[in-house]
Amino acid sequence: WLAIGKFPSVGDTRSVTRGEVLALKLAALAGIDAAPARIVLLGDRGNEAPVAVIRRFDRDSEDGRIPYQSAASLLQASREEDRSYTEIADAIRSHSHAPTEDLRQLWRRLVLNLLITNVDDHLQNHGFLHVEHGLWRLAPAFDINPFPDKDRESKTWLTEQDGPITDVQMLLARASYFALDEAQALAVLGEVHAAVSSWRQVALSSEVGLRAVELDDFAPAFEHEQMDAAAALLGR
């Protein structure tokens, strides 16, 4: 199958490639359709570079191309324009082959982004794959990264009124816009919280390959007041 490789940069202060694979593994554990990813070591023994190998999802089983468009294209938004997740939700209602599933999946991804501090959630980092008759499905999650050194504030706003996503309560208050009632939303929150809580074990797994001494570099992205707030809401 076709994949893309992401190489570490000489300027990285932490293992960014392993961090991205970690985020994609946690997404899958959280019930998110995420692009399959793994770390491949390239280079001389003892000085290998960890390359994130991420499967392309815009190819079918015969390696034919599946039409793809970003959320920016779907909303006909320029790079300079600020758009909101409720606008993406409206587009899903109009253009999705399975709108209820896609709306719920999108909300689940918003919860994950908040809890792993993925704040690079611009419109180019959400996509759609063509199914048939001009109808689309939410593409697998990709390009999700923990940012332990950034403020926990989404790049794409939740609504024009709410502004950027900064806390769990804000997401729960708007869950109905994404086809979830309160009980369903709390169940999703519970699943995502449980997955993110396992981040240390997943980080140390052979598929991600972070070393124990590297975990502190990432901890602020996964262990913070919004994880505590979610735990309190869930009675954990």
N, C-alpha and C positions, 0 to 999 in steps of 0.2 A: 504493500500500500504506500501511497504518497504521503510524505511528511515534510514538515519544515524544521530546520535546526536553528536554535537560538544559542549564540555563543556568549560566554562571559566577556565583560569589558575590563580593560586594564584599570579603569577607574572605579570599579565596584568595591564598595566597602563591606559588603556581605555577599553571600552566594546567591545572587539574583536568579540565576537559572534554576537552582535547586528550590528556591522560594516559589517560583512559578509552578513547578511540578508539584510541590507541596500543596499549593492553593488548588490546583486542578484535582488532586487526589481527595482533598477535603470536600470539594464541591461534589464529587461523585458520591462520597460517603453521606453527604447531606441531601441526597435525592435529586441532584441536579444533573441534567444531561450535559456532560462536560467532555471536551476533546481529550481522547486518550493521550497520555504523555508519560515519558520516562527520561531518565538521565543516562546518557552514553558518555563514557570517558574517552577522550581523544588526546593523543600526544604521547610523549615519552613516559615510561614507567616512573612513577614518583613525582611527575610534573604534569599529570593529565589535567585537561580542561573539562569541567562538567558541562556538557552540551544538552540543552533541553530539546528532546525530539518529540514533536507534537503532531499527531496525525491530522492530515487535511480531511475536512468533512464535506468538502464541495466536490467529491468524486463518488460515483456509484461503483457497484461491484465489478463493472467492466472497465473501470477507470475513465468513464465518460464524465463530463462536467455537469454538475448540478447548478442551475442558476442561483446566484447569491446576491443579496444586497444588504447593506448596512442599515441600521435604524436611521441614520442620517439621510440615506437615499429614500427610504420608505416615507420619511416625513418631509422630504424635499427641503432639507435644512442645510444651510451653508455651515462651514466650520466656525464661523464667527457667531452664529445664532445660538442662543440658549434655549433649549427645549426641556420638557419635563417628562417624567415617567408616566404621568397620566395621559400625556399626548401619545406616547408609545402605546399605552393601553388602548386608547381610542383607535389607533391604526390597526392594532391586533383585532379589535372587534370588527373592523371593516374588511381586513385582508387575510385573516388567518383561516387555515383549513380546519383548525380545532381551537377556537378562541378561548374557551374556558380553560383548557389545559395550558395553553400558552400564557394566559394571564396569571394563573396560579404559579406556573414555573418562573415567570418574571419576578413575581413578588418574593419567591423563595431565593432568587439570586440577589435581590436587594438586601434581604436579611443577611445572606452570606457576606456580601460586600462590606456591610457595616461591621460584622463581627470579626472579619479578618483584616479590616482596614484596607480594603482595596478602593482607593480613592481616584483611580485612573479610569473611571467608568464613563468616558465620553461616548457620544453616539456612534463612533466608528467601532467601538468595542462591543456592540450588540449587533447581531445579524439575523438574517432570515433566509431560509432555503425554499426554493419554489417546489410546490407539490404538483398542482395541476390547475388548469382553468384560471390562471391568474391568482391562485390562492397560495399562501406561504405558511411556513412553520418557523417558529423560533429556532435558530441554529444552536448547536451545542455551545456552551460557554467556553470562552477562550480569552487569552490575554488578561488573566486575573492574577494579581500580585499582591502580597502583603506589603504594606508600607509602614514599618515600625517607627519611622522618623517623621511621619506626616500627621497633621490634624485629621481626626476622624470626621470628614465632611465630604459628601459625594460631589463629584464634578457635575453630574446631571441632577437637576432639582427633582424633588418628589412631585410637587405641583408648583404652579406659578405663585400660589399664596404661601405655601409652606417653605419654599426655598430648599437648600441642600439637606440631604438626609444626615442627621446627627445623632439620633437616638431611636431606641426600639419602640417607645411609645408612639412616636410619629408614624412609624410603619404600621403598627397595629391600628391606629386611628384611620388609616386609609386602606386597610385590607379589603374592605367591601368593594372598592373600585377595581380590585383584582380578582373578583369572583370568589372571595373567601369570607365566611362568617367568622365570628369571634373564636368559636371552638376550633374551627379548621385552621385559622391563623396561628393560634397558640400551639396546635399540634405541629405545624410546619416549623414554628420557632423552636420547639423542643427538639425536632430532628436536626435542625441546623446547629443549634447550640451543642447538642451531643457530639456531632461530628467535629466541630471546631475545638471542643474540649479535649479531643484526642490528638491535637496537633503535635505534641511532643513525640508520641509513639510513632505517628506517621512520618514525621520529619527524620526520625532515626532509622526508619525502615530502609531496606536495601534499594527500593525503587526511588527513594529521594536521596538518601545517603548523606544527610547532614551529620556532623559530629556533635557530640554532647557539648563541647566547648563553644559551638556556634549558635546554640539555641538562644542564648541571652540576646544575641543580635536581633532576633525575630520576636522575642517575647512581648514587647509592647504592642505588636500588631494583633496578638491573640489573647492577651490577658489584660483586661482593662475594665473600666466601669460599665460599659454596655454589656459585656459578658456577665458581669455581676447583676446588672439590672434584669437581664433575661432570666438568669437563674432565680432571682427573687420572684419574678412573675410566674415562673414554672414551679415554684415551691421546691427548688433544689438546693 
